[in-house]
Amino acid sequence: MENTYFKTWPESAARLVAVAAGRTPADTVIRGGRVVNVHTREVLDWQVAMADGRFAYVGPDASHCIGDGTEVVEAEGQYLVPGLCDGHMHIESGMLTPAEFARAVTPHGTTSMFVDPHEIANVLGIEGVRLMHDEALIQPISIFTQMPSCAPSAPGLETTGYEITPEDVAEAMTWPGIIGLGEMMNFPGVIHGDDKMLAEIAATQRAGKTVGGHYASPDLGPNFHAYAAGGPADDHEGTCEEDAIARVRQGMRVMMRLGSAWFDVEKQISAVTEKRLDPRSFILCTDDCHSGTLVNEGHMNRAVRHAIECGCDPLIALQMATINTATHFGLERELGSIAPGRRADVILTDDLRSLPVNTVYAKGIKVAETGQNRVEFPHLAWPDHARNTMHLGKVLTPSDFRIEAPEGANSVTAKVIGIVENQAPTKALRASLSVTDCIVLPDQAQDVAQVALVERHKGTGGVVNGFVSGFGYQGQMAMASTVAHDSHHMIVVGTDHGDMALAANRLGEVGGGICVFKDGKELALVELPVAGLMSDDPAPLVAEKAEAIVEAMLTCGCTLNNASIQHSFLALVVIPELRISDLGLVDVNTFEITSLFEETA
């Protein structure tokens, strides 16, 4: 692992003072631009001087900081914006390793990320978190890691490859890049005073770090207040204005997400734009971004543009993606603004509304220009066992995906997972399905396909079957994915048992990923050999393969926006209403395993 030691402010203070006073030349001076001051919400005709990767002087005239060896950058009227911060996200959702994710987002102006690697925690445990943490630390931009809190996310409702313990959390709090506790998804555990959940929160608070929240319930009564009392400091699961207002009134930060499939900004930002609540409690984040979104649309710059399109003042939107985030994690004196002593993270742009990213500096180094990276993004040497995580226990056959009807039944009323486009929650639907030769069949006329969870951590050979609606699939097809939040077994959705078996076995062969089969033939494949979650190929190559998945799904009849992400969340047993796990069908409203069929009188 490369030595990328970056001096602290105290270690650089003597030189920063000397540069600001004019006694020592700066490394870099940017002049002729307009500085966006997110502390005061002003745009100032100022100049900046950088030294040791930090801002030394920020003021009207930096000419006294220029000497032999100083690089002088002429901004030519461009705005100087603080580097953008993503307040909550999962690198694994981009199907990229930390190095390749950083490579993808840096040209878009993201210079700081606060990441929760709970995906890999479910597959490789604390070792997987450490590998993500270590690769994050050697990147040219700042990646801070939150220690995952919930693996499993809902004990008793799913089985993970590994479990995270309070002892793991306490250990991780001593690591150099750990910024806090990842989203506390087991909100029922917190509400009911679960000792393990409260111990993880306590270990984080004793370390003086931030506890991430995840309250995925519309109930804003005593349960919500109990959750807030437990210690989570933020929440990104709100979907409406009422949710946002309730959270900030409890002293929590609202994290409004614009990912590839989650469009929750517009419904919540009205709390600021219309209700005029203090915007300093609002943060923009992405949560989950597909590699195709990163390559083709952007990252946090996309989120800022969207907030502005929703009526937010550009300077407020920029605060939500810079200083608000830094303040929340206790880093206001370290990053998130163009001010003395802070990391010299800055974007040069022509327009504050459309936010084209012309040049990006991170820690005082020009890291990207005109959409192209100018630095390297080092890779960790991932161990072999991190690339060998597919343990199916057997070769799957069509019979593994057959659902037997209750004895004597000619038809059944089945509970069906209902997809909601562009949102994380599902609906608990009901459908009357026919029975042939004692087997319950999906029904394309009702848009009811079959969903199966294939166990892949322990080699049990287990398959749990159910039904799902909303993908619009037609003909004989199947889609399989080992990106299956949060336990990351394998999720297979299909209309034909034979194709479902082919898709599942194909992922077993390649070490994990996503594939689509139609009429017995493979249409598309993304190999994800690292933990069955990530590729260490460059983002454009992964995005190209991911786009082929989208096209294949379209060929099979699916027109949902970013449907592959919807597919990957079918096993997310902490977000209502209905999900599937290796233990059965899960009613997330009651947090109980439920039967697949309605009981008949």
MOKA-V654540 format. One record per pair of residues at least 24 apart in sequence whose ideal C-beta (glycine too) atoms are under 7 Angstrom apart, sorted by the first residue. I is the first residue (numbers start at 0). J is the second residue. D is the distance in Angstrom with one decimal. If there is no record, write none. Layout:
[[I & J & D] [I & J & D]]
//
This chain:
[[0 & 133 & 6.3] [0 & 137 & 5.7] [0 & 379 & 6.8] [1 & 137 & 5.3] [1 & 377 & 5.3] [3 & 136 & 7.0] [3 & 137 & 5.1] [5 & 52 & 6.1] [5 & 362 & 6.0] [6 & 51 & 5.3] [8 & 53 & 6.7] [8 & 340 & 4.7] [11 & 51 & 4.0] [11 & 53 & 5.7] [14 & 50 & 5.4] [14 & 51 & 5.7] [15 & 50 & 5.9] [15 & 51 & 6.9] [15 & 53 & 6.2] [15 & 55 & 4.4] [15 & 339 & 6.8] [15 & 340 & 6.3] [18 & 48 & 5.7] [18 & 50 & 4.6] [18 & 55 & 3.8] [18 & 56 & 6.3] [18 & 64 & 5.4] [19 & 55 & 4.9] [19 & 56 & 4.3] [19 & 339 & 6.7] [21 & 63 & 3.5] [21 & 64 & 6.3] [24 & 64 & 6.6] [24 & 65 & 6.4] [24 & 66 & 2.7] [24 & 67 & 6.3] [24 & 68 & 6.1] [24 & 69 & 4.7] [25 & 49 & 5.9] [25 & 50 & 5.1] [25 & 55 & 5.9] [25 & 64 & 4.2] [25 & 65 & 6.9] [25 & 69 & 5.2] [26 & 50 & 5.1] [26 & 69 & 6.8] [26 & 70 & 6.9] [26 & 363 & 6.1] [27 & 69 & 6.9] [27 & 70 & 4.7] [27 & 72 & 6.5] [27 & 363 & 6.3] [28 & 61 & 4.9] [28 & 64 & 5.7] [28 & 65 & 5.4] [28 & 69 & 5.8] [28 & 71 & 5.2] [28 & 72 & 6.9] [29 & 72 & 4.5] [29 & 74 & 5.5] [29 & 79 & 6.4] [30 & 61 & 6.1] [30 & 71 & 6.8] [30 & 73 & 6.6] [30 & 74 & 6.6] [31 & 73 & 5.0] [31 & 74 & 4.6] [31 & 75 & 5.6] [31 & 76 & 6.7] [32 & 74 & 2.9] [32 & 76 & 6.8] [32 & 77 & 5.0] [32 & 78 & 6.6] [32 & 79 & 4.8] [32 & 347 & 6.8] [33 & 78 & 5.1] [33 & 79 & 6.7] [34 & 79 & 4.7] [34 & 337 & 5.5] [35 & 78 & 5.7] [35 & 79 & 6.4] [35 & 80 & 4.8] [35 & 314 & 6.9] [35 & 317 & 6.2] [36 & 337 & 6.9] [37 & 81 & 6.0] [37 & 317 & 6.0] [37 & 318 & 4.9] [37 & 321 & 5.2] [37 & 322 & 4.3] [37 & 336 & 5.1] [38 & 322 & 6.6] [38 & 336 & 5.8] [38 & 338 & 6.6] [40 & 314 & 4.7] [40 & 318 & 6.9] [47 & 79 & 6.6] [47 & 337 & 6.2] [49 & 343 & 4.3] [49 & 363 & 4.4] [52 & 342 & 6.5] [52 & 343 & 5.6] [52 & 362 & 3.8] [52 & 363 & 3.8] [53 & 340 & 5.8] [53 & 341 & 6.4] [53 & 342 & 6.0] [53 & 343 & 5.4] [53 & 363 & 6.7] [54 & 337 & 6.2] [54 & 338 & 6.3] [54 & 339 & 5.5] [54 & 340 & 6.7] [54 & 341 & 5.4] [54 & 343 & 5.2] [55 & 339 & 6.5] [57 & 337 & 5.7] [57 & 338 & 5.9] [57 & 339 & 6.0] [74 & 347 & 6.0] [77 & 347 & 4.5] [77 & 348 & 6.2] [77 & 349 & 5.9] [77 & 357 & 6.5] [78 & 348 & 5.1] [78 & 351 & 5.9] [79 & 337 & 6.1] [79 & 345 & 5.4] [79 & 347 & 6.3] [80 & 317 & 6.2] [80 & 345 & 6.9] [80 & 346 & 4.5] [80 & 348 & 5.8] [81 & 321 & 4.3] [81 & 335 & 5.9] [81 & 336 & 5.2] [81 & 337 & 5.4] [81 & 344 & 6.3] [81 & 345 & 6.4] [82 & 108 & 6.5] [82 & 110 & 2.9] [82 & 111 & 6.3] [82 & 344 & 3.0] [82 & 345 & 6.1] [82 & 346 & 6.1] [82 & 359 & 7.0] [82 & 361 & 6.2] [83 & 108 & 4.9] [83 & 109 & 5.0] [83 & 110 & 6.5] [83 & 299 & 3.9] [83 & 300 & 6.4] [83 & 303 & 6.9] [83 & 320 & 4.9] [83 & 321 & 6.5] [84 & 111 & 4.2] [84 & 320 & 6.1] [84 & 321 & 5.8] [84 & 324 & 4.0] [84 & 325 & 6.3] [84 & 335 & 6.0] [85 & 109 & 6.0] [85 & 112 & 4.6] [85 & 113 & 6.6] [85 & 284 & 5.6] [85 & 285 & 5.5] [85 & 298 & 6.9] [85 & 299 & 5.2] [86 & 113 & 5.5] [86 & 254 & 5.4] [86 & 282 & 4.4] [86 & 283 & 7.0] [86 & 284 & 4.3] [86 & 324 & 4.3] [86 & 327 & 6.7] [87 & 113 & 6.2] [87 & 115 & 6.9] [87 & 211 & 6.8] [87 & 235 & 5.1] [87 & 254 & 5.0] [87 & 284 & 4.1] [87 & 286 & 5.9] [88 & 112 & 6.1] [88 & 114 & 5.8] [88 & 284 & 6.2] [88 & 285 & 4.9] [88 & 286 & 5.8] [88 & 288 & 6.9] [89 & 114 & 6.7] [89 & 115 & 5.8] [89 & 116 & 7.0] [89 & 118 & 5.8] [89 & 287 & 5.9] [90 & 114 & 5.2] [90 & 116 & 6.5] [90 & 131 & 6.8] [91 & 116 & 6.6] [91 & 118 & 3.8] [91 & 119 & 6.0] [91 & 532 & 4.5] [91 & 533 & 5.6] [92 & 287 & 3.8] [92 & 288 & 6.2] [93 & 288 & 5.5] [93 & 289 & 6.7] [93 & 290 & 5.0] [93 & 293 & 6.0] [94 & 290 & 5.3] [94 & 482 & 6.9] [94 & 525 & 6.6] [94 & 527 & 5.8] [94 & 533 & 5.9] [94 & 534 & 5.8] [94 & 541 & 5.5] [94 & 545 & 6.7] [95 & 290 & 6.0] [95 & 533 & 5.9] [95 & 534 & 6.4] [95 & 538 & 5.7] [95 & 541 & 6.2] [96 & 134 & 6.3] [96 & 378 & 6.9] [96 & 529 & 6.2] [96 & 533 & 5.1] [96 & 535 & 4.7] [97 & 131 & 6.0] [97 & 134 & 4.3] [97 & 135 & 4.7] [97 & 138 & 6.5] [97 & 142 & 6.2] [98 & 134 & 5.8] [98 & 138 & 6.4] [98 & 376 & 4.4] [98 & 377 & 6.2] [98 & 378 & 4.8] [99 & 535 & 6.1] [99 & 537 & 6.1] [99 & 538 & 5.6] [101 & 138 & 4.5] [101 & 140 & 5.5] [101 & 142 & 6.6] [101 & 376 & 5.2] [102 & 372 & 6.0] [102 & 376 & 4.4] [102 & 537 & 6.9] [102 & 538 & 6.5] [103 & 290 & 7.0] [103 & 293 & 4.4] [103 & 294 & 6.5] [103 & 538 & 3.7] [104 & 293 & 6.1] [104 & 298 & 4.2] [105 & 140 & 5.8] [105 & 359 & 6.1] [105 & 366 & 5.4] [105 & 367 & 5.0] [105 & 372 & 5.8] [106 & 356 & 6.5] [106 & 359 & 6.7] [106 & 367 & 4.2] [106 & 370 & 4.9] [106 & 371 & 6.6] [106 & 372 & 6.1] [107 & 297 & 4.6] [107 & 298 & 4.4] [107 & 299 & 6.8] [107 & 300 & 4.8] [107 & 356 & 5.8] [108 & 299 & 6.7] [108 & 300 & 5.0] [108 & 346 & 4.3] [108 & 356 & 4.3] [108 & 359 & 5.5] [109 & 140 & 7.0] [109 & 298 & 4.9] [109 & 299 & 4.8] [110 & 140 & 4.9] [110 & 141 & 6.4] [110 & 344 & 3.9] [110 & 359 & 6.8] [110 & 361 & 4.5] [111 & 140 & 6.8] [111 & 141 & 4.4] [111 & 334 & 5.6] [111 & 344 & 6.8] [112 & 142 & 5.0] [113 & 143 & 5.1] [113 & 145 & 6.4] [113 & 178 & 6.1] [113 & 328 & 6.2] [114 & 142 & 6.0] [114 & 144 & 5.7] [114 & 145 & 6.7] [115 & 145 & 4.4] [115 & 147 & 6.1] [115 & 181 & 3.5] [115 & 182 & 5.9] [115 & 211 & 6.5] [116 & 144 & 6.5] [116 & 147 & 6.3] [117 & 147 & 3.5] [117 & 149 & 6.8] [117 & 150 & 6.2] [117 & 181 & 5.3] [117 & 485 & 6.4] [118 & 484 & 6.9] [118 & 487 & 6.1] [118 & 532 & 5.5] [119 & 530 & 5.1] [119 & 532 & 6.2] [120 & 147 & 4.0] [120 & 150 & 4.5] [120 & 161 & 7.0] [120 & 163 & 5.7] [121 & 150 & 4.8] [121 & 159 & 4.4] [121 & 160 & 5.9] [121 & 485 & 5.7] [121 & 486 & 5.3] [121 & 487 & 5.0] [122 & 160 & 4.7] [122 & 388 & 5.5] [122 & 487 & 5.4] [122 & 530 & 4.5] [122 & 531 & 6.6] [122 & 532 & 6.7] [123 & 160 & 6.8] [123 & 161 & 6.4] [123 & 385 & 6.1] [123 & 530 & 5.8] [124 & 161 & 2.9] [125 & 163 & 6.7] [125 & 167 & 4.6] [125 & 171 & 7.0] [127 & 530 & 6.3] [128 & 171 & 6.7] [130 & 379 & 6.3] [130 & 381 & 6.5] [130 & 385 & 6.5] [132 & 174 & 6.0] [132 & 176 & 5.2] [132 & 177 & 7.0] [133 & 379 & 5.8] [134 & 378 & 7.0] [134 & 379 & 3.9] [135 & 176 & 6.0] [136 & 175 & 6.9] [136 & 176 & 4.9] [137 & 377 & 4.7] [138 & 376 & 5.9] [139 & 361 & 5.6] [139 & 364 & 6.5] [139 & 366 & 5.3] [139 & 374 & 4.8] [139 & 376 & 6.7] [140 & 361 & 4.7] [140 & 366 & 6.8] [141 & 334 & 6.5] [141 & 342 & 6.7] [143 & 176 & 6.1] [143 & 178 & 3.9] [143 & 328 & 7.0] [144 & 176 & 5.1] [144 & 177 & 5.5] [144 & 178 & 6.6] [145 & 178 & 6.0] [145 & 179 & 5.1] [145 & 180 & 6.1] [145 & 181 & 4.0] [145 & 211 & 5.6] [146 & 171 & 3.9] [146 & 172 & 6.9] [146 & 177 & 5.5] [146 & 180 & 5.7] [146 & 181 & 6.1] [147 & 181 & 4.4] [148 & 180 & 5.1] [148 & 181 & 5.1] [148 & 182 & 6.8] [148 & 183 & 5.0] [148 & 199 & 5.3] [149 & 183 & 6.7] [149 & 184 & 4.5] [149 & 185 & 4.9] [151 & 486 & 6.3] [152 & 184 & 4.4] [152 & 185 & 6.2] [152 & 485 & 4.4] [152 & 572 & 6.5] [152 & 573 & 4.8] [153 & 185 & 6.2] [153 & 572 & 4.7] [153 & 573 & 5.4] [153 & 590 & 6.6] [156 & 572 & 4.8] [156 & 580 & 5.7] [156 & 582 & 6.2] [156 & 585 & 5.3] [156 & 590 & 6.7] [156 & 592 & 6.8] [157 & 486 & 4.6] [157 & 572 & 5.5] [157 & 580 & 4.0] [157 & 581 & 6.1] [157 & 582 & 6.2] [158 & 486 & 6.7] [158 & 581 & 5.1] [158 & 582 & 6.7] [159 & 456 & 6.9] [159 & 486 & 4.8] [160 & 456 & 3.7] [165 & 195 & 6.0] [165 & 198 & 3.9] [165 & 199 & 5.1] [165 & 202 & 6.0] [168 & 199 & 4.5] [168 & 202 & 4.9] [168 & 203 & 6.7] [169 & 202 & 4.3] [172 & 202 & 6.1] [172 & 203 & 6.4] [172 & 206 & 3.9] [172 & 208 & 6.3] [178 & 208 & 6.2] [178 & 209 & 6.6] [178 & 328 & 5.4] [179 & 203 & 6.0] [179 & 208 & 4.1] [179 & 209 & 3.6] [179 & 210 & 6.3] [179 & 211 & 6.2] [179 & 328 & 6.7] [180 & 208 & 6.9] [180 & 210 & 4.8] [180 & 211 & 5.8] [181 & 211 & 5.2] [182 & 211 & 4.3] [182 & 212 & 6.2] [182 & 213 & 3.8] [183 & 210 & 6.5] [183 & 211 & 6.4] [183 & 212 & 5.8] [183 & 213 & 5.8] [183 & 231 & 5.1] [184 & 213 & 4.4] [184 & 573 & 4.3] [185 & 573 & 6.9] [186 & 213 & 6.6] [186 & 214 & 5.2] [186 & 215 & 6.9] [186 & 216 & 6.7] [186 & 226 & 5.2] [187 & 590 & 5.3] [189 & 226 & 5.3] [189 & 229 & 4.0] [190 & 222 & 5.1] [190 & 225 & 4.6] [190 & 226 & 5.5] [197 & 229 & 6.7] [200 & 229 & 6.2] [200 & 230 & 4.4] [204 & 230 & 6.2] [209 & 327 & 6.7] [209 & 328 & 5.3] [209 & 329 & 6.7] [212 & 251 & 6.5] [213 & 573 & 7.0] [215 & 573 & 5.9] [215 & 574 & 4.3] [215 & 575 & 6.7] [216 & 575 & 6.9] [219 & 245 & 4.9] [227 & 251 & 6.3] [233 & 327 & 6.5] [235 & 284 & 6.0] [235 & 286 & 5.9] [237 & 263 & 6.6] [237 & 267 & 5.6] [238 & 263 & 5.4] [238 & 266 & 6.0] [238 & 422 & 6.4] [239 & 266 & 4.9] [239 & 267 & 6.6] [240 & 266 & 6.4] [240 & 267 & 5.9] [240 & 269 & 5.0] [240 & 270 & 5.2] [242 & 267 & 6.6] [243 & 267 & 4.0] [243 & 270 & 4.3] [244 & 270 & 5.2] [244 & 274 & 6.8] [244 & 276 & 6.8] [247 & 276 & 6.2] [247 & 280 & 4.3] [252 & 280 & 5.4] [252 & 282 & 5.4] [252 & 327 & 5.1] [253 & 280 & 6.3] [253 & 281 & 5.2] [253 & 282 & 6.9] [254 & 282 & 4.8] [254 & 284 & 4.6] [255 & 281 & 6.5] [255 & 283 & 5.8] [256 & 284 & 5.1] [256 & 285 & 6.2] [256 & 286 & 4.2] [257 & 285 & 6.3] [257 & 301 & 6.7] [257 & 302 & 4.3] [257 & 305 & 5.1] [258 & 285 & 4.8] [258 & 286 & 4.6] [258 & 287 & 4.4] [258 & 288 & 5.2] [259 & 287 & 6.3] [259 & 288 & 5.3] [259 & 289 & 3.9] [259 & 292 & 4.4] [259 & 561 & 4.5] [259 & 564 & 5.5] [260 & 287 & 6.8] [260 & 421 & 6.0] [260 & 560 & 6.6] [260 & 561 & 4.1] [260 & 564 & 3.9] [260 & 565 & 6.1] [261 & 286 & 5.7] [261 & 287 & 6.7] [261 & 421 & 6.9] [261 & 422 & 6.9] [261 & 423 & 6.1] [262 & 421 & 4.6] [264 & 305 & 5.7] [264 & 306 & 5.6] [264 & 309 & 6.0] [265 & 309 & 4.7] [268 & 306 & 5.9] [268 & 309 & 5.1] [268 & 311 & 5.6] [271 & 311 & 6.6] [271 & 315 & 6.8] [272 & 310 & 4.4] [272 & 311 & 5.7] [278 & 315 & 4.8] [278 & 318 & 6.3] [278 & 319 & 6.6] [279 & 323 & 5.8] [281 & 319 & 5.3] [281 & 323 & 6.6] [282 & 319 & 5.7] [282 & 323 & 5.0] [282 & 324 & 5.2] [282 & 327 & 6.2] [283 & 319 & 4.5] [283 & 320 & 4.7] [287 & 564 & 6.2] [289 & 545 & 6.3] [289 & 561 & 6.0] [289 & 564 & 6.2] [290 & 538 & 5.2] [290 & 541 & 4.6] [290 & 542 & 4.3] [290 & 545 & 5.3] [291 & 542 & 4.4] [291 & 545 & 5.0] [291 & 546 & 5.4] [293 & 538 & 5.9] [294 & 538 & 5.5] [294 & 539 & 5.5] [294 & 542 & 4.1] [300 & 354 & 5.0] [300 & 356 & 5.8] [303 & 354 & 5.7] [304 & 353 & 6.5] [304 & 354 & 5.5] [307 & 352 & 5.5] [313 & 351 & 4.3] [313 & 352 & 5.6] [378 & 535 & 6.2] [381 & 529 & 5.7] [385 & 529 & 6.0] [385 & 530 & 5.8] [386 & 510 & 6.2] [386 & 528 & 4.8] [386 & 529 & 6.0] [387 & 510 & 6.8] [388 & 511 & 6.5] [388 & 530 & 5.3] [388 & 531 & 5.0] [389 & 455 & 5.7] [389 & 506 & 6.9] [389 & 507 & 5.1] [389 & 510 & 5.6] [389 & 511 & 5.5] [389 & 531 & 6.1] [390 & 455 & 5.9] [390 & 456 & 6.2] [390 & 457 & 6.4] [390 & 458 & 3.9] [391 & 453 & 6.7] [391 & 455 & 5.8] [391 & 458 & 6.6] [391 & 460 & 6.8] [391 & 507 & 4.8] [392 & 458 & 3.7] [392 & 459 & 5.5] [392 & 460 & 3.7] [393 & 460 & 4.4] [394 & 504 & 6.0] [395 & 453 & 6.9] [395 & 500 & 4.8] [395 & 503 & 4.8] [395 & 504 & 5.5] [396 & 500 & 5.5] [397 & 496 & 3.8] [397 & 497 & 4.8] [397 & 500 & 5.1] [399 & 462 & 4.6] [399 & 500 & 6.6] [400 & 449 & 6.6] [400 & 451 & 5.5] [400 & 462 & 6.7] [400 & 464 & 6.1] [400 & 496 & 4.3] [400 & 499 & 4.6] [400 & 500 & 6.5] [401 & 438 & 5.1] [401 & 496 & 6.0] [402 & 438 & 6.5] [402 & 439 & 4.5] [402 & 464 & 4.9] [403 & 437 & 5.8] [403 & 438 & 6.4] [404 & 434 & 4.3] [404 & 437 & 5.5] [404 & 438 & 6.8] [404 & 439 & 5.0] [405 & 596 & 6.4] [408 & 434 & 5.5] [409 & 434 & 5.6] [410 & 434 & 5.9] [411 & 439 & 5.6] [411 & 596 & 4.9] [412 & 596 & 6.5] [412 & 597 & 4.1] [413 & 439 & 6.8] [413 & 466 & 5.2] [413 & 595 & 6.1] [413 & 596 & 5.7] [414 & 577 & 6.5] [414 & 584 & 6.3] [414 & 593 & 6.7] [414 & 595 & 6.0] [414 & 597 & 6.9] [415 & 447 & 5.9] [415 & 466 & 4.5] [415 & 467 & 6.5] [415 & 468 & 5.0] [416 & 450 & 6.5] [416 & 465 & 6.7] [416 & 466 & 7.0] [416 & 467 & 4.5] [416 & 569 & 6.2] [416 & 577 & 4.8] [416 & 578 & 6.7] [416 & 579 & 6.8] [417 & 468 & 5.2] [417 & 469 & 5.8] [418 & 467 & 6.8] [418 & 468 & 6.8] [418 & 469 & 2.9] [418 & 470 & 6.5] [418 & 559 & 6.8] [418 & 565 & 5.3] [420 & 559 & 5.4] [420 & 560 & 6.0] [421 & 560 & 5.8] [423 & 568 & 6.3] [423 & 574 & 5.1] [424 & 574 & 5.6] [424 & 575 & 5.3] [424 & 576 & 6.6] [425 & 576 & 5.7] [425 & 577 & 5.6] [425 & 578 & 6.9] [426 & 576 & 5.9] [427 & 576 & 4.2] [427 & 577 & 4.2] [428 & 468 & 5.7] [429 & 597 & 6.7] [430 & 466 & 6.8] [430 & 468 & 7.0] [441 & 466 & 6.5] [441 & 494 & 5.6] [443 & 472 & 7.0] [443 & 473 & 5.8] [443 & 494 & 6.3] [446 & 471 & 5.7] [448 & 472 & 5.1] [448 & 492 & 5.6] [448 & 493 & 6.3] [448 & 494 & 5.3] [449 & 493 & 5.8] [449 & 494 & 7.0] [450 & 490 & 6.8] [450 & 492 & 5.0] [450 & 569 & 5.8] [450 & 579 & 5.8] [451 & 491 & 4.5] [451 & 499 & 6.4] [452 & 488 & 5.4] [452 & 490 & 6.0] [452 & 570 & 5.8] [452 & 579 & 5.1] [452 & 580 & 6.3] [452 & 581 & 5.6] [453 & 488 & 6.1] [453 & 489 & 4.1] [453 & 491 & 6.2] [453 & 503 & 5.4] [454 & 488 & 5.4] [454 & 581 & 5.0] [455 & 481 & 6.5] [455 & 488 & 5.0] [455 & 489 & 5.1] [456 & 488 & 6.8] [461 & 581 & 5.9] [463 & 579 & 6.1] [463 & 581 & 6.0] [463 & 583 & 5.9] [465 & 579 & 4.9] [465 & 584 & 5.3] [465 & 595 & 5.8] [467 & 492 & 6.0] [467 & 569 & 6.5] [469 & 559 & 6.9] [470 & 557 & 4.8] [470 & 559 & 6.6] [470 & 562 & 6.3] [471 & 556 & 4.8] [471 & 557 & 5.2] [471 & 558 & 6.2] [472 & 555 & 5.1] [472 & 556 & 4.9] [472 & 557 & 6.0] [473 & 555 & 6.7] [473 & 556 & 3.7] [474 & 517 & 6.6] [474 & 555 & 6.6] [475 & 517 & 6.8] [475 & 518 & 5.4] [476 & 516 & 6.4] [476 & 517 & 4.4] [476 & 555 & 4.3] [477 & 501 & 6.9] [477 & 502 & 4.3] [477 & 516 & 5.0] [478 & 502 & 6.5] [478 & 515 & 4.8] [478 & 552 & 6.5] [478 & 566 & 6.2] [479 & 503 & 5.1] [479 & 506 & 5.3] [479 & 514 & 5.6] [480 & 513 & 4.4] [480 & 566 & 5.8] [480 & 567 & 5.6] [481 & 506 & 5.7] [481 & 511 & 3.9] [481 & 512 & 6.3] [481 & 527 & 6.6] [481 & 531 & 3.7] [482 & 513 & 6.5] [482 & 527 & 6.9] [482 & 532 & 5.9] [482 & 567 & 4.5] [483 & 567 & 5.8] [483 & 570 & 4.9] [484 & 567 & 5.8] [484 & 568 & 5.3] [484 & 570 & 6.5] [484 & 571 & 4.6] [485 & 571 & 5.9] [486 & 570 & 6.2] [486 & 580 & 6.7] [486 & 581 & 6.9] [487 & 531 & 6.6] [487 & 532 & 6.5] [488 & 570 & 6.8] [488 & 581 & 5.7] [490 & 566 & 6.3] [490 & 567 & 6.9] [490 & 569 & 5.3] [490 & 570 & 5.8] [492 & 566 & 6.0] [513 & 548 & 5.5] [513 & 563 & 6.5] [515 & 548 & 6.0] [515 & 551 & 3.8] [515 & 552 & 6.2] [515 & 555 & 6.8] [517 & 554 & 6.6] [517 & 555 & 5.7] [522 & 551 & 3.8] [522 & 554 & 6.4] [523 & 547 & 4.0] [523 & 548 & 4.7] [523 & 550 & 7.0] [523 & 551 & 4.0]]
//
